[in-house]
Amino acid sequence: MIDSKRVIEIAERNIAGTDMFVVDCTSSPSGDIELIIDSDTSVSIDACAYLSRAIEAELDREQEDFSLTVASAGIGSELRSLRQYRKLVGSSIEVLLVDSEKILAQLDTVDEEGITLSYDERRQVEGMKRKQTVRVTRRYEWSQIRRAKEWLDFK
């Protein structure tokens, strides 16, 4: 079985000096390798093809047969690295918390401890009979977040 760490090392060496980065790499016992990359701007098909050829050139098919897929992290895919979160500051994301609460919000800040989100919430306001929509800004630690992904609102 080809080691995922080896594939990541080859990929990182080949994308050094660009704004691309490795998000994830999985390798199965049957030889299926999937490498997910992302970029601070965008990832072109040509970049994926180049990286696929560069990785295949360094792996020996004679020693072990494999299937390699190099793809970019899609809009609906789960955010896995701090760099992915950082590129989405100011954008809308969908966050699923550990307690199963789902939040659609704007990502305000990101750091090593967690994220800050802003979203509208219906609350009882003093002096008002009905609940009012209020803009809430709340901080969430990484331990509170089960998963998050970019959210595109087509409204």
FIZA-143962 format. One record per atom (N, C-alpha, C): atom name; x, y, z. Coordinates in Angstrom, 3 decimals. Each point is the difference from the previous one (the first is absolute). Last residue first. Example, Ala and Ser with C-alpha at 12.3 -4.5 7.8 and 13.67 -1.06 7.14 Angstrom:
<nodes>
<node N <12.850 -2.250 7.080>>
<node CA <0.820 1.190 0.060>>
<node C <-0.770 1.090 0.730>>
<node N <0.290 -5.720 -0.070>>
<node CA <-0.890 1.190 0.000>>
<node C <0.900 1.200 0.000>>
</nodes>
This chain:
<nodes>
<node N <-30.229 33.282 -3.153>>
<node CA <-1.137 0.922 0.093>>
<node C <0.348 1.348 -0.569>>
<node N <2.700 -4.187 0.674>>
<node CA <-0.423 0.387 -1.343>>
<node C <-1.197 0.941 0.018>>
<node N <4.391 -1.605 3.243>>
<node CA <-1.391 0.394 0.078>>
<node C <-0.422 0.546 -1.351>>
<node N <4.012 -3.399 2.131>>
<node CA <-0.364 0.921 -1.064>>
<node C <-1.494 0.270 0.070>>
<node N <4.150 -1.825 3.490>>
<node CA <-1.419 0.057 -0.309>>
<node C <-0.229 1.009 -1.095>>
<node N <4.198 -3.368 2.312>>
<node CA <-0.391 1.255 -0.635>>
<node C <-1.460 -0.069 -0.398>>
<node N <1.543 -2.944 4.165>>
<node CA <0.244 0.061 -1.441>>
<node C <-0.476 1.339 -0.535>>
<node N <1.122 -3.316 4.863>>
<node CA <-0.399 1.257 -0.627>>
<node C <0.285 -0.091 -1.493>>
<node N <-0.475 -3.210 5.050>>
<node CA <0.475 0.222 -1.366>>
<node C <-0.523 1.337 -0.522>>
<node N <0.015 -1.223 4.707>>
<node CA <0.097 -1.341 -0.585>>
<node C <0.529 0.102 -1.427>>
<node N <0.620 3.382 4.422>>
<node CA <-0.382 -0.116 -1.412>>
<node C <0.208 -1.432 -0.487>>
<node N <1.231 1.791 4.388>>
<node CA <-1.457 0.105 -0.111>>
<node C <-0.505 -0.283 -1.414>>
<node N <4.691 0.186 1.233>>
<node CA <-0.600 -1.168 0.643>>
<node C <-1.525 0.014 -0.079>>
<node N <2.660 3.698 -1.562>>
<node CA <0.055 -1.141 -0.912>>
<node C <-0.662 -1.241 0.600>>
<node N <-1.796 4.718 1.643>>
<node CA <1.286 -0.687 0.077>>
<node C <-0.046 -1.194 -0.957>>
<node N <-2.853 4.746 -0.273>>
<node CA <-0.083 -1.452 0.169>>
<node C <1.417 -0.580 0.002>>
<node N <-2.984 5.084 0.526>>
<node CA <1.267 -0.710 -0.157>>
<node C <-0.216 -1.490 0.280>>
<node N <-3.418 4.256 -1.785>>
<node CA <0.327 -0.989 1.019>>
<node C <1.290 -0.735 -0.368>>
<node N <-3.844 4.250 -1.154>>
<node CA <1.379 -0.404 -0.275>>
<node C <0.438 -0.899 1.138>>
<node N <-4.982 1.894 -2.264>>
<node CA <0.763 -0.580 1.095>>
<node C <1.408 -0.328 -0.493>>
<node N <-4.712 3.132 -1.292>>
<node CA <1.277 -0.531 -0.506>>
<node C <0.857 -0.427 1.193>>
<node N <-5.533 0.088 -0.243>>
<node CA <1.170 0.689 0.534>>
<node C <1.248 -0.644 -0.596>>
<node N <-5.790 0.273 -0.359>>
<node CA <1.211 -0.540 -0.600>>
<node C <1.170 0.872 0.426>>
<node N <-4.520 -0.724 3.032>>
<node CA <0.604 0.815 -1.044>>
<node C <1.233 -0.713 -0.560>>
<node N <-4.952 -1.256 2.830>>
<node CA <1.439 -0.195 -0.177>>
<node C <0.472 0.834 -1.186>>
<node N <-4.280 1.750 2.644>>
<node CA <0.408 -1.110 -0.865>>
<node C <1.514 -0.096 -0.073>>
<node N <-1.983 3.348 2.727>>
<node CA <-0.871 -1.156 0.212>>
<node C <0.456 -1.215 -0.796>>
<node N <3.130 4.067 2.142>>
<node CA <-0.685 -0.405 -1.233>>
<node C <-0.833 -1.248 0.281>>
<node N <2.925 2.053 3.250>>
<node CA <-0.893 1.064 -0.430>>
<node C <-0.773 -0.325 -1.268>>
<node N <4.450 -2.649 0.746>>
<node CA <-0.703 0.677 1.087>>
<node C <-0.816 1.169 -0.553>>
<node N <1.070 -4.300 -2.957>>
<node CA <0.653 1.246 0.348>>
<node C <-0.846 0.706 1.043>>
<node N <0.757 -5.247 -2.086>>
<node CA <-0.915 0.885 0.712>>
<node C <0.790 1.233 0.430>>
<node N <1.435 -2.850 -4.394>>
<node CA <0.100 0.081 1.455>>
<node C <-1.083 0.918 0.547>>
<node N <2.265 -2.683 -4.713>>
<node CA <-1.237 0.574 0.550>>
<node C <0.090 -0.068 1.522>>
<node N <4.173 0.404 -3.668>>
<node CA <-0.695 -0.890 0.922>>
<node C <-1.244 0.711 0.522>>
<node N <4.457 0.183 -3.931>>
<node CA <-1.242 0.561 0.524>>
<node C <-0.710 -1.044 0.848>>
<node N <5.521 0.358 -0.696>>
<node CA <-1.226 -0.468 -0.641>>
<node C <-1.204 0.654 0.660>>
<node N <5.882 -0.695 -0.066>>
<node CA <-1.082 0.977 0.145>>
<node C <-1.212 -0.526 -0.756>>
<node N <4.940 -2.172 2.359>>
<node CA <-1.061 0.041 -0.999>>
<node C <-0.983 1.115 0.306>>
<node N <5.367 -2.016 1.119>>
<node CA <-1.048 0.919 0.411>>
<node C <-0.984 0.119 -1.150>>
<node N <3.818 -4.051 1.711>>
<node CA <-0.523 0.952 -0.983>>
<node C <-1.041 0.915 0.647>>
<node N <4.624 -2.979 1.999>>
<node CA <-1.361 -0.145 -0.499>>
<node C <-0.375 1.065 -1.003>>
<node N <4.492 -0.951 2.045>>
<node CA <-0.930 -0.454 1.032>>
<node C <-1.423 -0.220 -0.513>>
<node N <3.719 1.741 -2.697>>
<node CA <0.335 -1.358 0.431>>
<node C <-0.979 -0.562 1.031>>
<node N <-1.964 3.736 -3.214>>
<node CA <1.325 -0.123 0.605>>
<node C <0.195 -1.431 0.486>>
<node N <-3.604 3.702 -2.938>>
<node CA <0.497 -1.367 0.176>>
<node C <1.364 0.082 0.685>>
<node N <-4.875 3.260 -1.177>>
<node CA <1.419 -0.177 0.307>>
<node C <0.318 -1.474 0.202>>
<node N <-4.271 1.397 -1.922>>
<node CA <0.642 1.288 0.275>>
<node C <1.492 -0.124 0.249>>
<node N <-4.270 -2.648 -2.677>>
<node CA <1.243 -0.273 0.722>>
<node C <0.748 1.320 0.173>>
<node N <-5.436 -0.915 -0.513>>
<node CA <1.164 0.594 -0.645>>
<node C <1.204 -0.281 0.879>>
<node N <-4.395 -3.335 -0.175>>
<node CA <0.531 1.257 0.512>>
<node C <1.117 0.533 -0.875>>
<node N <-3.758 -4.169 1.451>>
<node CA <0.420 0.648 -1.243>>
<node C <0.428 1.398 0.400>>
<node N <-0.561 -4.813 2.942>>
<node CA <0.023 1.457 -0.079>>
<node C <0.458 0.420 -1.391>>
<node N <-1.974 -4.476 3.261>>
<node CA <0.537 0.425 -1.277>>
<node C <-0.131 1.516 -0.098>>
<node N <0.286 -4.020 4.126>>
<node CA <-0.571 1.268 -0.449>>
<node C <0.695 0.396 -1.299>>
<node N <1.140 -3.910 2.797>>
<node CA <-0.869 -0.163 -1.174>>
<node C <-0.729 1.267 -0.427>>
<node N <3.603 -0.624 3.405>>
<node CA <-1.331 -0.239 0.557>>
<node C <-1.086 -0.087 -1.080>>
<node N <4.517 0.981 -1.167>>
<node CA <0.025 -1.312 0.642>>
<node C <-1.377 -0.346 0.570>>
<node N <0.015 3.439 -4.072>>
<node CA <0.637 -0.080 1.308>>
<node C <-0.086 -1.414 0.562>>
<node N <0.072 2.261 -5.074>>
<node CA <-0.742 -0.962 0.805>>
<node C <0.771 -0.160 1.303>>
<node N <-0.259 3.950 -4.119>>
<node CA <0.728 -0.659 1.089>>
<node C <-0.946 -0.944 0.725>>
<node N <0.743 3.039 -4.864>>
<node CA <-0.957 -0.798 0.764>>
<node C <0.799 -0.786 1.020>>
<node N <1.067 4.959 -2.639>>
<node CA <0.306 -1.411 0.210>>
<node C <-1.142 -0.652 0.777>>
<node N <1.548 4.867 -3.029>>
<node CA <-0.988 -0.784 0.743>>
<node C <0.455 -1.449 0.110>>
<node N <3.498 4.311 -0.350>>
<node CA <-0.950 -0.790 -0.791>>
<node C <-0.980 -0.736 0.903>>
<node N <3.762 2.616 1.569>>
<node CA <-0.898 0.924 -0.690>>
<node C <-1.058 -0.703 -0.840>>
<node N <4.308 -2.695 0.925>>
<node CA <-0.391 1.093 0.896>>
<node C <-0.794 1.028 -0.813>>
<node N <2.148 -4.174 -1.665>>
<node CA <-1.443 0.260 -0.035>>
<node C <-0.450 1.099 0.960>>
<node N <4.527 -1.741 -0.429>>
<node CA <-0.340 0.551 -1.315>>
<node C <-1.488 0.342 -0.105>>
<node N <1.705 -2.054 3.959>>
<node CA <0.514 1.368 -0.152>>
<node C <-0.371 0.601 -1.350>>
<node N <-1.036 -4.568 0.974>>
<node CA <-0.847 0.924 0.757>>
<node C <0.434 1.441 -0.248>>
<node N <2.680 -3.321 -1.838>>
<node CA <-1.282 0.040 -0.690>>
<node C <-0.961 0.960 0.695>>
<node N <4.137 -0.852 2.069>>
<node CA <0.178 0.833 -1.196>>
<node C <-1.291 0.090 -0.815>>
<node N <0.267 -2.888 3.735>>
<node CA <-0.093 1.390 0.430>>
<node C <0.113 0.933 -1.193>>
<node N <-1.837 -4.934 -0.902>>
<node CA <1.233 0.648 0.448>>
<node C <-0.255 1.460 0.365>>
<node N <-3.450 -3.064 -1.588>>
<node CA <0.852 -0.861 0.826>>
<node C <1.251 0.687 0.520>>
<node N <-5.456 0.429 -2.193>>
<node CA <1.229 0.755 0.236>>
<node C <0.857 -0.805 0.971>>
<node N <-3.717 -2.134 -3.488>>
<node CA <0.280 0.387 1.383>>
<node C <1.330 0.746 0.092>>
<node N <-2.994 0.075 -4.566>>
<node CA <0.813 -0.913 0.805>>
<node C <0.322 0.594 1.362>>
<node N <-2.482 1.969 -3.862>>
<node CA <-0.779 -0.699 1.017>>
<node C <0.818 -0.911 0.895>>
<node N <2.023 2.475 -3.587>>
<node CA <-0.712 0.965 0.833>>
<node C <-0.769 -0.696 1.115>>
<node N <4.277 -2.605 -1.864>>
<node CA <-1.173 0.649 -0.564>>
<node C <-0.688 0.920 0.990>>
<node N <5.252 -1.700 -0.761>>
<node CA <-1.071 -0.025 1.000>>
<node C <-1.183 0.783 -0.567>>
<node N <3.327 -2.416 -3.421>>
<node CA <-0.054 1.182 0.867>>
<node C <-1.161 -0.162 0.978>>
<node N <3.070 -4.095 -2.228>>
<node CA <-1.177 0.853 -0.169>>
<node C <0.082 1.209 0.911>>
<node N <2.519 -4.848 -2.061>>
<node CA <0.342 1.298 0.572>>
<node C <-1.173 0.922 -0.301>>
<node N <1.114 -5.615 0.074>>
<node CA <-0.950 1.073 -0.306>>
<node C <0.458 1.254 0.727>>
<node N <2.025 -5.265 -1.503>>
<node CA <0.184 1.301 0.633>>
<node C <-1.046 0.989 -0.488>>
<node N <1.311 -5.603 0.521>>
<node CA <-0.886 0.923 -0.710>>
<node C <0.075 1.327 0.743>>
<node N <3.519 -4.606 -0.387>>
<node CA <-0.826 0.952 0.743>>
<node C <-0.875 0.801 -0.948>>
<node N <3.972 -4.427 0.781>>
<node CA <-1.004 0.628 -0.857>>
<node C <-0.879 0.919 0.848>>
<node N <5.297 -1.510 0.794>>
<node CA <-1.364 -0.119 0.516>>
<node C <-0.960 0.747 -0.914>>
<node N <4.557 -0.831 -1.269>>
<node CA <0.082 -0.501 1.372>>
<node C <-1.402 -0.237 0.566>>
<node N <0.488 1.902 -4.259>>
<node CA <0.544 -1.356 -0.073>>
<node C <0.038 -0.644 1.388>>
<node N <-1.183 4.564 -0.645>>
<node CA <-1.118 -0.910 -0.294>>
<node C <0.462 -1.457 -0.087>>
<node N <2.043 4.402 2.658>>
<node CA <0.372 -1.091 -0.892>>
<node C <-1.172 -0.968 -0.172>>
<node N <0.660 5.608 1.128>>
<node CA <-0.438 -1.292 0.536>>
<node C <0.262 -1.079 -1.041>>
<node N <0.873 4.602 -0.913>>
<node CA <0.841 -0.370 1.134>>
<node C <-0.401 -1.320 0.663>>
<node N <-2.390 1.967 -3.721>>
<node CA <1.389 -0.132 -0.450>>
<node C <0.922 -0.456 1.128>>
<node N <-4.598 1.043 0.829>>
<node CA <0.150 -1.288 -0.681>>
<node C <1.431 -0.230 -0.447>>
<node N <-1.082 4.196 1.858>>
<node CA <-0.037 -1.043 1.031>>
<node C <0.221 -1.372 -0.637>>
<node N <-0.331 3.695 -2.894>>
<node CA <1.219 0.121 0.814>>
<node C <0.064 -1.097 1.067>>
<node N <-3.906 0.398 -2.693>>
<node CA <1.141 -0.510 -0.776>>
<node C <1.292 0.029 0.818>>
<node N <-3.833 1.885 1.979>>
<node CA <-0.199 -1.441 -0.180>>
<node C <1.175 -0.614 -0.756>>
<node N <-0.160 4.683 0.425>>
<node CA <0.356 -0.635 1.269>>
<node C <-0.143 -1.516 -0.083>>
<node N <-1.385 2.535 -3.720>>
<node CA <1.449 0.135 0.195>>
<node C <0.447 -0.745 1.256>>
<node N <-4.624 0.301 -0.786>>
<node CA <0.640 -0.917 -0.949>>
<node C <1.520 0.037 0.151>>
<node N <-2.543 3.063 2.524>>
<node CA <-0.236 -1.375 0.481>>
<node C <0.697 -1.011 -0.902>>
<node N <0.114 4.469 -1.356>>
<node CA <0.818 -0.164 1.202>>
<node C <-0.160 -1.405 0.569>>
<node N <-2.725 1.246 -3.644>>
<node CA <1.391 -0.170 -0.429>>
<node C <0.929 -0.212 1.194>>
<node N <-4.494 1.083 0.729>>
<node CA <0.116 -1.398 -0.413>>
<node C <1.439 -0.285 -0.431>>
<node N <-0.632 3.959 3.521>>
<node CA <-0.407 -0.319 -1.373>>
<node C <0.148 -1.500 -0.264>>
<node N <-0.902 3.242 4.501>>
<node CA <0.794 -1.121 -0.499>>
<node C <-0.515 -0.347 -1.389>>
<node N <0.072 4.817 3.182>>
<node CA <-0.776 -1.085 -0.600>>
<node C <0.957 -1.076 -0.507>>
<node N <0.985 3.380 3.758>>
<node CA <-0.796 0.604 -1.070>>
<node C <-0.897 -1.070 -0.620>>
<node N <2.876 -1.174 3.463>>
<node CA <-0.511 1.257 0.539>>
<node C <-0.833 0.733 -1.039>>
<node N <0.322 -5.403 -0.029>>
<node CA <0.818 1.163 -0.325>>
<node C <-0.612 1.232 0.659>>
<node N <0.104 -5.952 0.077>>
<node CA <-0.759 1.242 -0.029>>
<node C <0.975 1.132 -0.261>>
<node N <-0.541 -5.923 -0.300>>
<node CA <0.777 1.227 0.134>>
<node C <-0.940 1.198 -0.029>>
<node N <0.159 -5.781 0.689>>
<node CA <-0.845 1.195 -0.093>>
<node C <0.893 1.215 0.240>>
<node N <0.531 -5.498 -1.505>>
<node CA <0.660 1.178 0.529>>
<node C <-0.908 1.200 -0.244>>
<node N <-0.152 -5.753 0.071>>
<node CA <-0.735 1.232 -0.298>>
<node C <0.694 1.152 0.721>>
<node N <0.806 -5.523 -1.675>>
<node CA <0.530 1.172 0.691>>
<node C <-0.821 1.207 -0.425>>
<node N <-0.062 -5.776 -0.076>>
<node CA <-0.706 1.223 -0.391>>
<node C <0.501 1.163 0.851>>
<node N <1.253 -4.792 0.384>>
<node CA <0.817 0.866 -0.845>>
<node C <-0.690 1.251 -0.505>>
<node N <-1.407 -3.644 3.190>>
<node CA <-0.118 -0.440 -1.398>>
<node C <0.763 0.903 -0.964>>
<node N <-0.345 0.903 4.751>>
<node CA <0.831 -1.192 -0.223>>
<node C <-0.049 -0.501 -1.452>>
<node N <-0.846 5.250 0.862>>
<node CA <-0.638 -1.255 0.404>>
<node C <0.946 -1.178 -0.254>>
<node N <0.316 5.607 1.020>>
<node CA <0.556 -1.099 -0.771>>
<node C <-0.612 -1.303 0.512>>
<node N <-0.478 5.904 0.132>>
<node CA <-0.370 -1.328 0.497>>
<node C <0.563 -1.046 -0.949>>
<node N <0.460 5.620 1.445>>
<node CA <0.421 -1.088 -0.875>>
<node C <-0.413 -1.309 0.655>>
<node N <-0.792 5.900 0.247>>
<node CA <-0.139 -1.361 0.516>>
<node C <0.530 -0.995 -1.025>>
<node N <0.679 4.829 -0.312>>
<node CA <-1.052 -0.052 1.011>>
<node C <-0.042 -1.378 0.638>>
<node N <3.949 3.148 -2.656>>
<node CA <-0.640 -1.314 0.142>>
<node C <-1.009 0.070 1.135>>
<node N <1.481 4.304 -3.180>>
<node CA <0.399 -0.778 1.167>>
<node C <-0.787 -1.292 0.050>>
<node N <1.408 4.872 -3.290>>
<node CA <-0.714 -1.258 0.228>>
<node C <0.549 -0.708 1.240>>
<node N <1.574 4.129 -2.225>>
<node CA <-0.966 0.222 1.076>>
<node C <-0.839 -1.248 0.273>>
<node N <5.270 -0.053 -1.683>>
<node CA <-1.313 0.388 -0.541>>
<node C <-0.928 0.289 1.176>>
<node N <4.448 -1.571 0.659>>
<node CA <0.125 1.252 -0.737>>
<node C <-1.283 0.446 -0.674>>
<node N <0.486 -5.122 0.920>>
<node CA <0.712 1.029 0.765>>
<node C <0.166 1.240 -0.874>>
<node N <-1.920 -4.356 -1.218>>
<node CA <-0.819 1.228 0.021>>
<node C <0.641 1.100 0.836>>
<node N <2.062 -4.355 -0.606>>
<node CA <-0.341 0.462 -1.336>>
<node C <-0.863 1.259 -0.026>>
<node N <1.290 -2.173 4.102>>
<node CA <1.233 0.394 -0.676>>
<node C <-0.306 0.605 -1.376>>
<node N <-3.523 -1.873 2.471>>
<node CA <0.437 1.269 0.591>>
<node C <1.282 0.506 -0.648>>
<node N <-1.645 -4.266 -1.330>>
<node CA <-0.907 1.082 -0.413>>
<node C <0.478 1.348 0.528>>
<node N <2.301 -3.862 1.394>>
<node CA <0.242 0.236 -1.430>>
<node C <-0.848 1.183 -0.474>>
<node N <-0.715 -1.450 4.409>>
<node CA <1.336 0.594 -0.143>>
<node C <0.301 0.348 -1.456>>
<node N <-3.990 -2.355 0.919>>
<node CA <-0.091 1.390 0.462>>
<node C <1.348 0.703 -0.157>>
<node N <-0.146 -4.589 -0.892>>
<node CA <-0.714 0.734 -1.049>>
<node C <-0.098 1.480 0.368>>
<node N <1.770 -2.877 3.225>>
<node CA <0.933 0.116 -1.134>>
<node C <-0.637 0.808 -1.130>>
<node N <-2.642 -1.089 3.713>>
<node CA <1.007 1.010 0.366>>
<node C <0.987 0.223 -1.135>>
<node N <-3.260 -3.452 -0.312>>
<node CA <-0.561 1.331 -0.235>>
<node C <1.019 1.097 0.297>>
<node N <1.360 -5.070 -1.524>>
<node CA <-0.248 0.806 1.189>>
<node C <-0.503 1.394 -0.377>>
<node N <-0.546 -4.872 -2.597>>
<node CA <0.756 1.253 -0.079>>
<node C <-0.433 0.890 1.159>>
<node N <-0.036 -5.512 -0.227>>
<node CA <-0.847 1.185 0.000>>
<node C <0.892 1.248 0.000>>
</nodes>
